[in-house]
Amino acid sequence: MNVVISRDELQKRLADIQSVVDKKTTMPILGHFLLSAGESPSVSATDLETAIKEPVTLEEVREGGNLCIPARKLYEIVREVEGDIVMESEGTEWLRLKAGRSSFRLACMNPEDFPKWPALSDKVVMEIEASRLLGMIEKTLYSAGESDSRYTLNSLLFHIKPEEKTLTVVGTDGHRLSAVKDTIGVDAGEEMKVIVPRKSASELRKFLSQEEGGIRMDIAANHVAFHVGEVQFLVRLIEGTYPNYEQVIPKGNDKILGISREEFIKSLRRVSVISRDHSNAVKIDVSPGRLTITASNPDIGEAMDEIGIEYDGVEITLGFNARYLLDALNALSAERVIFELQEPLSTTLMREEGDENYQCVIMPMRM
């Protein structure tokens, strides 16, 4: 392989794949990316859970070929050099780079050892606007688990109902849950539930935010491929059973209160200063027209704040993890938020005023 590429182009492509390249792997090949200089030049990277393939523009192809190049080290080199870069392979073991008066020689690996891109057979195709899918992920990712031993919780559920033409994205860590529903175009004949790893969903956001039009999802038995512009983003699905989120969402909470989202956020942040170093626990007393938030820490002190609400029911006292409330409130965008309550230890439902398609469920704490 012998190609010429602009520094800016190579730096951009390498920046896109850095978070996918596995830096702590016991498989050295996963710390490399595959550069293909054929009819459709591309760069590919994978950590076996997520894979990215995107086109790369080469200024000149003197000799085609493929090579596995150490991703992090090349990225560090490219950031420091100037001008176009000449990349010339020496077999499959070495790569020589020249940029201006600078030259480097990097040890590489055989491209035949790089994980192959799987063929997706019997796939279901789904289309959705990039901005809509991005919003759905951002509204649910915060509630997914991060290092739970129940590995299915460290993920997002994509629940597709063809008869309703809807996609519901769900995240939960067992203490809280968020679910958002939207309409889609899908060719599936039956209901589908696919479990996407949290890290993959988080990485996908970067590419969705750069795309203004629609994207395509190809869903197969073990993988889902997102076609975002010219980028192909492949995810290995998690096997297992996701919790039945529809049973978790409370249906009969009869104590309804309305509150300013911004005021509630500010009040929670003020009071949680006291509880932040302990358990993030805050006590919330609800009475007609008023909500009182208190926190206490025997080693620090106490805090109390009050805000006005729309509520004319009976008084009720609940305990919450303040961080869980703040995460949910920050994911919402409406000016006013509706809380649906039942008993002090019953699940609480939070939603935006006038929107039934986005629901947040939080388990109270025993105070």
ChimeraX attribute file (.defattr): number of C-alpha atoms within 10 A of each C-alpha:
attribute: neighborCount
match mode: 1-to-1
recipient: residues
	/A:1	20
	/A:2	18
	/A:3	19
	/A:4	19
	/A:5	18
	/A:6	18
	/A:7	18
	/A:8	15
	/A:9	15
	/A:10	20
	/A:11	16
	/A:12	13
	/A:13	19
	/A:14	22
	/A:15	14
	/A:16	18
	/A:17	22
	/A:18	18
	/A:19	15
	/A:20	23
	/A:21	26
	/A:22	22
	/A:23	16
	/A:24	9
	/A:25	11
	/A:26	9
	/A:27	11
	/A:28	12
	/A:29	24
	/A:30	24
	/A:31	23
	/A:32	28
	/A:33	29
	/A:34	25
	/A:35	21
	/A:36	20
	/A:37	23
	/A:38	13
	/A:39	9
	/A:40	10
	/A:41	17
	/A:42	19
	/A:43	22
	/A:44	25
	/A:45	29
	/A:46	28
	/A:47	19
	/A:48	14
	/A:49	17
	/A:50	24
	/A:51	21
	/A:52	23
	/A:53	23
	/A:54	19
	/A:55	16
	/A:56	18
	/A:57	15
	/A:58	15
	/A:59	14
	/A:60	13
	/A:61	18
	/A:62	11
	/A:63	12
	/A:64	13
	/A:65	17
	/A:66	19
	/A:67	27
	/A:68	28
	/A:69	24
	/A:70	20
	/A:71	21
	/A:72	19
	/A:73	12
	/A:74	18
	/A:75	17
	/A:76	12
	/A:77	12
	/A:78	20
	/A:79	12
	/A:80	8
	/A:81	16
	/A:82	14
	/A:83	13
	/A:84	17
	/A:85	22
	/A:86	20
	/A:87	18
	/A:88	19
	/A:89	21
	/A:90	15
	/A:91	12
	/A:92	18
	/A:93	15
	/A:94	18
	/A:95	21
	/A:96	15
	/A:97	21
	/A:98	17
	/A:99	18
	/A:100	11
	/A:101	7
	/A:102	10
	/A:103	12
	/A:104	12
	/A:105	14
	/A:106	15
	/A:107	14
	/A:108	20
	/A:109	21
	/A:110	16
	/A:111	21
	/A:112	12
	/A:113	10
	/A:114	18
	/A:115	16
	/A:116	9
	/A:117	12
	/A:118	9
	/A:119	9
	/A:120	15
	/A:121	11
	/A:122	10
	/A:123	17
	/A:124	17
	/A:125	16
	/A:126	18
	/A:127	17
	/A:128	18
	/A:129	16
	/A:130	22
	/A:131	17
	/A:132	15
	/A:133	21
	/A:134	19
	/A:135	15
	/A:136	21
	/A:137	22
	/A:138	16
	/A:139	26
	/A:140	26
	/A:141	25
	/A:142	22
	/A:143	28
	/A:144	25
	/A:145	23
	/A:146	16
	/A:147	10
	/A:148	12
	/A:149	9
	/A:150	12
	/A:151	16
	/A:152	23
	/A:153	24
	/A:154	24
	/A:155	29
	/A:156	29
	/A:157	28
	/A:158	19
	/A:159	17
	/A:160	24
	/A:161	19
	/A:162	18
	/A:163	11
	/A:164	10
	/A:165	14
	/A:166	16
	/A:167	25
	/A:168	19
	/A:169	26
	/A:170	30
	/A:171	29
	/A:172	27
	/A:173	19
	/A:174	16
	/A:175	16
	/A:176	23
	/A:177	25
	/A:178	29
	/A:179	26
	/A:180	19
	/A:181	18
	/A:182	16
	/A:183	15
	/A:184	19
	/A:185	14
	/A:186	20
	/A:187	13
	/A:188	17
	/A:189	10
	/A:190	9
	/A:191	11
	/A:192	14
	/A:193	15
	/A:194	24
	/A:195	26
	/A:196	24
	/A:197	24
	/A:198	22
	/A:199	18
	/A:200	20
	/A:201	18
	/A:202	16
	/A:203	16
	/A:204	21
	/A:205	17
	/A:206	12
	/A:207	19
	/A:208	23
	/A:209	14
	/A:210	12
	/A:211	16
	/A:212	12
	/A:213	12
	/A:214	16
	/A:215	18
	/A:216	19
	/A:217	20
	/A:218	18
	/A:219	23
	/A:220	18
	/A:221	14
	/A:222	14
	/A:223	23
	/A:224	23
	/A:225	21
	/A:226	22
	/A:227	19
	/A:228	23
	/A:229	17
	/A:230	10
	/A:231	14
	/A:232	19
	/A:233	22
	/A:234	25
	/A:235	25
	/A:236	19
	/A:237	20
	/A:238	20
	/A:239	13
	/A:240	11
	/A:241	13
	/A:242	20
	/A:243	15
	/A:244	8
	/A:245	15
	/A:246	10
	/A:247	8
	/A:248	13
	/A:249	18
	/A:250	15
	/A:251	10
	/A:252	9
	/A:253	15
	/A:254	12
	/A:255	17
	/A:256	16
	/A:257	22
	/A:258	19
	/A:259	21
	/A:260	16
	/A:261	20
	/A:262	15
	/A:263	15
	/A:264	22
	/A:265	16
	/A:266	13
	/A:267	18
	/A:268	22
	/A:269	15
	/A:270	16
	/A:271	23
	/A:272	26
	/A:273	15
	/A:274	23
	/A:275	22
	/A:276	17
	/A:277	12
	/A:278	13
	/A:279	13
	/A:280	19
	/A:281	26
	/A:282	26
	/A:283	22
	/A:284	21
	/A:285	16
	/A:286	20
	/A:287	19
	/A:288	15
	/A:289	15
	/A:290	17
	/A:291	22
	/A:292	16
	/A:293	23
	/A:294	22
	/A:295	24
	/A:296	20
	/A:297	16
	/A:298	9
	/A:299	9
	/A:300	12
	/A:301	10
	/A:302	15
	/A:303	17
	/A:304	18
	/A:305	15
	/A:306	16
	/A:307	14
	/A:308	16
	/A:309	17
	/A:310	16
	/A:311	18
	/A:312	14
	/A:313	14
	/A:314	9
	/A:315	13
	/A:316	16
	/A:317	16
	/A:318	20
	/A:319	20
	/A:320	21
	/A:321	20
	/A:322	21
	/A:323	17
	/A:324	20
	/A:325	18
	/A:326	17
	/A:327	15
	/A:328	22
	/A:329	21
	/A:330	13
	/A:331	16
	/A:332	20
	/A:333	13
	/A:334	15
	/A:335	12
	/A:336	17
	/A:337	21
	/A:338	19
	/A:339	19
	/A:340	19
	/A:341	21
	/A:342	16
	/A:343	14
	/A:344	17
	/A:345	16
	/A:346	15
	/A:347	21
	/A:348	23
	/A:349	23
	/A:350	24
	/A:351	23
	/A:352	21
	/A:353	15
	/A:354	10
	/A:355	11
	/A:356	10
	/A:357	12
	/A:358	20
	/A:359	21
	/A:360	27
	/A:361	26
	/A:362	23
	/A:363	19
	/A:364	21
	/A:365	17
	/A:366	11
	/A:367	12
